[in-house]
Structure formats: structure tokens, C-alpha cells
Amino acid sequence: MESRGYQVEDVSNNPSYWYIDIDFIITSPTSGEVKTFEVKYDSKINRTGNLYLEKTNIHSRGGYGWFEFCKADYLAYGDAVSG
């Protein structure tokens, strides 16, 4: 996206964004429109063919998974095994 002129801000290490599960803030070079992205990697999708949507997590806020509290405009989902 940067090579196409978009401004990309990585907020994945910013605790303020952890609770709304946002990794990147992207700004359009032409319109100035701002969109947010969450990136997930799955190590089993290449074997199962299934997309994993985490609805519960005992280690997370109130036991909710990222799917329940993610506020990103877009989800980028990658295969951690095959890339």
C-alpha cells in the first residue's frame, strides 16, 4: 500500500489499539479517507481450509475472542504456513 502512495501507520504495538484489535491505520493519498485493518495469521488454514473466527478466548477480555471486539474496517487473513 505504501508503494501506491498510501500512508500506513503500524499501531500493532500501541496498547490503545489492542482493545479494539486494530493493527494498521491506512490513509488514502487521493481522498484522505482513513481505514483500519486487523491482520490475522492462521497456521491450520492450509490443512483444514477453514477460516478461524475466535469468538471466545480464556486469556482475553471477559473471555471474548478478537471477532467479538475487533473494530477494524477490514480483516487481512493470512496462511502462516504457506505464506
Secondary structure, 3 states (H helix, E strand, C coil): CHHHCCEEEECCCCHHHHCCCCCEEEECCCCCCEEEEEEEEECCHHHHCCCCCCCECCCCHHHECHHHHCCCCEEEEEECCCC
